[in-house]
Amino acid sequence: MIRRKVSVLGSTGSVGCSTLDLMDQAETAGTGAFEVEVLTGGANVARLAEQARRWRPSLVVIADEVRLGDLRAALAGTGIETAAGDAAVVEAATRPVEWVMASIVGAAGLRSTWAAAGTGATLALANKESLVCCGPALIQKIKASGGRLVPVDSEHSAIFQVFPAENPERVDRLILTASGGPFRQTSMADMARMTPEQAVAHPNWSMGAKISIDSATMANKGLETIEAAYLFDMPADRIDVVVHPESIIHSMVEYIDGSTLAQMGPPDMKTPIACALAWPDRLGWPSPKLDLAALGRLTFEAPDETRFPSLRLAREALKAGGVATTVFNAANEVAAYAFLDRKLSFLNIAAVVAETLERAKAAEMTTGSEDACDAALAVDADARRIARTVIAGLAAAA
């Protein structure tokens, strides 16, 4: 029986919903018992209230302050404390629990993740931006607090499960697998005409809109390369990416003796969440099982960085160091949402990222702060301004 007192930051998003659903399935199966301290959401009052009525947390926070009245009305008579706003989300992240799911999407999740990192809890990290923008400082803060970081991305979870943390010198290479997304075999001419609806239609995974766009551009694999470098203290030239359309092998660790260990499983986000929730134990739940005979075969191919330049741009940012990875992340997020809003073509997502990186480099952008979180957010804000200027220029030239 796995027992945990937990907080879920970003409970109304894809990963947050999967986390609560997994907990519910484990409780039904009699393998888990969970006390929820905090739930936070962005603007979806109905979903947040429904989750709160099911789990009866001590505190529910909605980031959109305009929705606080609606949330309070929805939870009237429950005795559940409510709050709203970004500062309230950060405060909620500091509440003492054993386990925190950090799944707020984008740079918006950075401050709350940073706050949770200082509590000594196990931090289940699904917010890519926290690692990409200030990974080394975040990891150090978690260690200093006596906490533990367990990655939730399927690829990093896979590596985490087979990586010899006590003997990292035994590892020669990390190999991240990529599905290739919905446009793996699509020509550049056709990709230029792709719509947001086509781009979010991932062949294997059910994810939120922004991460689905990142999968379609392969920016997600670039971000994951950066994350892996920080998580496992591995240089960029010892991290490779291979396209694996079936999404059964989630990543691999190659050892110095030639052995390669892989973690496998059906493409279901609840599996890496279950790993993080129970680690170092294992949580029984009605998980989908792997049937290799039914699959028949697994295939692999090299990524095409000509059609998917975001992967190359991320690797270059990692090698450049400094603020480059933060700039990459900010520009990619702005461009992805511009595409979702039909203000940018699909192929111009990477073009905006490349131009933003060049302009930031030319401006000799620096952090300007000794606090890692504040510094990352300052660079993030500057990079977003540059990216929006680039997008406006593209629109004017069209």
C-alpha positions in Angstrom: 0.0 0.0 0.0 1.5 3.3 -1.1 0.5 6.2 1.2 1.3 9.8 0.3 0.2 13.3 1.3 0.3 15.2 -2.0 -0.2 18.5 -3.8 -1.0 18.7 -7.5 0.1 22.0 -9.2 -1.7 22.2 -12.5 -4.4 19.7 -11.6 -6.7 20.7 -14.5 -4.2 20.1 -17.2 -3.4 16.8 -19.0 -0.8 15.6 -16.6 -2.6 16.8 -13.5 -5.8 15.0 -14.6 -3.9 11.8 -15.3 -2.3 12.1 -11.8 -5.6 12.3 -10.0 -7.1 9.6 -12.2 -4.2 7.3 -11.4 -4.6 8.0 -7.7 -8.3 7.2 -8.0 -7.5 3.9 -9.8 -4.9 2.9 -7.2 -7.3 3.6 -4.3 -10.0 1.6 -6.0 -7.5 -1.3 -6.5 -6.5 -1.1 -2.9 -2.9 -0.3 -3.7 -2.7 3.3 -2.7 -4.1 5.8 -0.2 -3.7 9.6 -0.8 -4.4 12.7 1.1 -4.5 15.8 -1.1 -3.3 19.1 0.5 -3.4 21.4 -2.5 -5.0 21.5 -6.0 -4.2 24.4 -8.4 -5.7 25.2 -11.8 -5.5 27.9 -14.4 -9.0 29.0 -15.4 -11.1 25.8 -15.6 -13.4 26.3 -12.6 -15.7 23.4 -13.4 -12.9 20.9 -13.6 -11.1 22.2 -10.6 -14.2 22.2 -8.4 -15.1 18.7 -9.5 -11.6 17.5 -8.5 -11.9 19.4 -5.2 -15.2 17.7 -4.3 -13.7 14.3 -5.0 -10.4 14.8 -3.1 -11.3 17.3 -0.4 -8.0 19.2 -0.3 -7.2 21.8 2.3 -6.7 24.5 -0.3 -7.8 25.0 -3.9 -6.2 27.8 -5.9 -7.1 29.2 -9.3 -4.5 31.3 -11.1 -7.1 33.4 -12.9 -8.2 35.9 -10.2 -11.4 36.8 -12.1 -12.6 33.2 -11.5 -12.3 33.2 -7.8 -16.0 34.1 -7.2 -17.1 31.2 -9.4 -14.8 28.8 -7.6 -16.1 29.8 -4.2 -19.6 29.4 -5.4 -18.9 26.0 -6.8 -17.3 24.9 -3.5 -19.8 26.6 -1.2 -20.6 24.5 1.9 -17.5 22.2 1.4 -15.3 24.0 3.9 -12.4 24.0 1.4 -10.2 27.0 1.5 -10.0 28.9 -1.8 -7.5 31.5 -3.2 -6.6 33.0 -6.5 -3.7 34.6 -8.4 -0.1 33.7 -9.2 1.2 34.6 -5.7 -1.4 32.2 -4.1 -0.2 29.4 -6.4 3.4 30.0 -5.3 2.3 30.0 -1.6 0.3 26.8 -2.1 3.4 25.1 -3.5 5.2 25.7 -0.1 2.7 23.8 2.0 4.3 20.8 3.7 3.5 17.5 1.9 5.5 14.4 1.0 5.0 14.6 -2.8 4.4 17.5 -5.3 3.3 17.1 -8.9 4.6 20.1 -10.7 2.7 20.1 -14.0 1.8 23.8 -14.7 2.6 24.2 -18.4 5.1 26.8 -19.6 7.1 29.5 -17.8 4.0 30.1 -15.6 5.0 27.0 -13.7 8.5 28.1 -12.9 7.9 30.1 -9.6 5.7 27.5 -8.1 8.1 24.7 -9.0 11.0 26.7 -7.5 9.0 27.2 -4.3 8.2 23.5 -4.0 11.8 22.7 -4.5 12.7 24.2 -1.2 10.2 22.2 0.9 12.1 18.9 1.1 9.3 17.0 -0.7 9.7 14.6 -3.6 9.2 16.8 -6.6 7.6 15.0 -9.6 8.6 17.3 -12.4 6.4 17.6 -15.5 7.2 21.3 -16.0 10.0 21.3 -18.7 10.6 25.0 -18.3 11.9 24.7 -14.8 14.8 22.5 -15.9 15.4 24.2 -19.2 15.5 27.7 -17.6 17.4 27.0 -14.4 18.1 23.3 -14.2 21.4 23.2 -12.2 20.1 25.7 -9.6 16.8 23.9 -9.2 18.5 20.5 -8.7 20.8 22.1 -6.2 17.9 23.7 -4.3 16.1 20.3 -4.1 19.2 18.6 -2.8 19.8 21.3 -0.2 16.3 21.0 1.1 16.6 17.2 1.5 14.1 16.6 -1.2 14.2 14.4 -4.3 13.5 15.1 -8.0 11.8 12.4 -10.0 11.1 13.3 -13.7 7.7 12.6 -15.1 8.4 13.0 -18.9 8.2 9.4 -20.2 11.7 9.7 -21.7 13.4 11.0 -18.6 11.5 8.6 -16.4 12.8 5.8 -18.6 16.4 7.0 -18.2 15.9 7.6 -14.5 14.8 4.0 -13.9 17.9 2.5 -15.5 20.5 5.2 -14.8 23.2 4.2 -12.2 22.9 7.4 -10.1 25.6 6.2 -7.7 28.0 5.4 -10.5 27.4 7.8 -13.4 30.9 7.1 -14.8 29.6 3.8 -16.0 27.4 5.5 -18.6 28.6 6.3 -22.1 25.5 7.7 -23.7 21.9 8.6 -23.3 19.5 7.8 -26.1 16.2 9.7 -26.1 13.4 8.2 -28.3 11.0 10.3 -30.3 7.7 9.3 -31.9 8.4 11.7 -34.8 5.0 13.3 -34.3 2.2 13.6 -36.8 4.4 14.9 -39.6 7.2 12.4 -39.4 6.8 11.5 -43.1 5.3 14.8 -44.3 7.2 16.9 -46.9 8.2 20.4 -46.0 5.9 21.7 -48.8 2.9 20.0 -47.1 4.0 21.0 -43.6 3.9 24.6 -44.7 0.2 24.3 -45.1 -0.6 22.3 -41.9 -3.2 23.6 -39.5 -3.3 23.6 -35.7 -5.9 20.8 -35.8 -3.6 18.6 -37.8 -0.5 19.4 -35.7 -2.2 18.5 -32.4 -3.4 15.1 -33.7 -0.6 13.0 -32.2 -0.5 9.4 -33.4 0.4 7.9 -30.0 0.0 10.2 -27.1 -3.0 12.2 -25.8 -1.4 15.5 -24.6 -2.2 19.2 -24.2 -2.2 21.5 -27.3 1.2 23.2 -26.7 3.2 20.0 -26.0 1.5 18.4 -29.0 2.8 21.3 -31.2 6.2 20.8 -29.7 6.0 17.1 -30.7 5.0 18.1 -34.2 8.1 20.4 -34.6 10.3 18.1 -32.5 11.0 21.0 -30.2 10.0 18.8 -27.4 12.9 16.5 -28.1 15.2 19.5 -28.1 13.8 20.6 -24.7 14.2 17.0 -23.5 17.9 16.9 -24.6 18.5 20.0 -22.5 16.6 18.5 -19.5 18.6 15.3 -19.8 21.9 17.1 -19.8 21.0 18.8 -16.5 19.2 15.9 -14.9 21.9 13.4 -15.5 24.9 15.8 -15.7 25.6 14.7 -19.3 27.2 16.8 -22.0 25.3 17.4 -25.2 27.6 15.3 -27.4 26.7 12.2 -25.3 22.9 12.6 -25.7 21.4 11.2 -28.9 17.9 11.1 -30.3 16.4 8.3 -32.3 12.9 8.3 -33.9 10.9 5.3 -32.7 7.3 5.6 -34.2 5.8 2.9 -32.0 6.7 4.8 -28.7 7.2 1.5 -26.9 10.9 2.0 -25.9 10.8 5.3 -24.0 14.6 5.9 -23.9 17.8 4.0 -23.3 21.1 4.2 -21.4 24.2 2.9 -23.1 26.9 1.7 -20.7 30.7 1.8 -21.3 30.8 -2.0 -21.7 28.4 -1.9 -24.7 25.3 -2.9 -22.8 22.2 -0.8 -23.5 19.3 -0.8 -21.0 15.9 0.3 -22.2 12.6 1.0 -20.3 9.6 -0.2 -22.3 5.8 0.1 -22.0 2.6 1.1 -23.9 2.4 4.9 -24.5 0.4 6.0 -21.4 1.5 9.0 -19.2 0.1 7.3 -16.1 3.0 4.9 -16.2 5.8 7.4 -15.6 3.4 9.3 -13.1 3.0 6.0 -11.2 6.8 5.6 -11.1 7.2 9.1 -9.7 4.4 8.7 -7.2 5.7 5.5 -5.6 9.5 5.8 -6.1 11.5 4.0 -5.0 8.6 1.6 -4.6 6.2 0.5 -7.3 2.4 1.3 -7.5 0.0 -1.4 -8.7 -2.8 0.0 -10.8 -4.8 -1.4 -13.8 -2.1 -0.4 -16.2 -2.0 -1.4 -19.9 0.3 -4.3 -20.5 2.9 -4.7 -23.2 2.2 -7.4 -25.8 5.3 -7.6 -28.0 4.0 -10.5 -30.1 1.0 -8.4 -31.1 3.2 -5.5 -31.9 5.3 -7.7 -34.2 8.2 -5.3 -34.7 9.8 -2.1 -33.4 11.3 0.4 -35.8 13.9 3.2 -35.6 15.3 5.9 -37.8 17.5 9.0 -37.5 15.7 12.3 -36.9 15.6 14.7 -39.9 17.0 18.0 -38.7 16.4 19.6 -42.0 12.7 19.2 -41.8 12.7 19.6 -38.0 15.4 22.2 -37.2 14.1 22.9 -33.6 16.0 19.8 -32.5 19.3 21.3 -33.8 18.5 24.7 -32.4 18.0 23.3 -28.9 21.3 21.4 -29.1 23.1 24.5 -30.2 21.5 26.5 -27.3 22.7 23.8 -24.8 26.2 24.0 -26.1 26.2 27.8 -26.1 25.2 27.8 -22.4 24.4 31.0 -20.5 20.9 32.2 -21.2 20.5 30.5 -24.6 18.4 27.6 -23.3 16.0 30.0 -21.6 15.8 32.0 -24.8 15.1 28.9 -26.8 12.3 27.9 -24.5 10.6 31.3 -24.4 10.8 31.8 -28.2 9.5 28.4 -28.9 6.5 28.8 -26.5 5.6 32.2 -28.0 5.9 30.8 -31.5 3.9 27.7 -30.7 1.0 29.7 -29.3 1.1 32.1 -32.3 0.7 29.0 -34.5 -2.2 27.8 -32.4 -3.8 31.3 -32.8 -3.2 31.1 -36.6 -0.9 34.0 -36.5 2.1 32.0 -37.7 2.7 29.2 -40.2 3.9 25.9 -38.9 7.4 26.1 -40.5 7.9 29.6 -39.2 7.8 28.3 -35.6 11.5 27.2 -35.8 12.3 30.3 -37.9 11.1 32.5 -35.0 13.2 30.5 -32.5 16.3 30.8 -34.7 15.9 34.6 -35.2 15.2 35.2 -31.5 18.3 33.3 -30.5 20.4 35.3 -32.9 19.0 38.6 -31.7 19.5 37.7 -28.0 23.1 36.7 -28.8 23.7 40.0 -30.6 22.3 41.9 -27.7 24.5 40.0 -25.3 21.5 39.2 -23.2 22.4 38.3 -19.6 20.5 37.4 -16.5 20.9 40.5 -14.5 20.1 38.8 -11.2 21.8 36.5 -8.7 18.5 34.7 -7.9 18.2 31.9 -10.4 14.5 31.9 -10.6 14.2 35.7 -11.0 17.1 35.7 -13.5 15.4 33.0 -15.6 12.1 34.9 -15.6 13.8 38.1 -16.6 15.5 36.5 -19.6 12.3 34.7 -20.4 10.4 38.0 -20.6 13.0 39.7 -22.7 13.1 36.7 -25.1 9.3 36.7 -25.4 9.4 40.4 -26.4 12.0 39.7 -29.1 10.0 36.7 -30.4 6.8 38.7 -30.6 8.7 41.4 -32.6 10.0 38.7 -35.0 6.4 37.3 -35.4 5.1 40.8 -36.1 7.8 41.3 -38.7 6.9 38.1 -40.5 3.2 39.0 -40.5 4.0 42.5 -41.9 6.1 40.9 -44.7 3.5 38.3 -45.6 
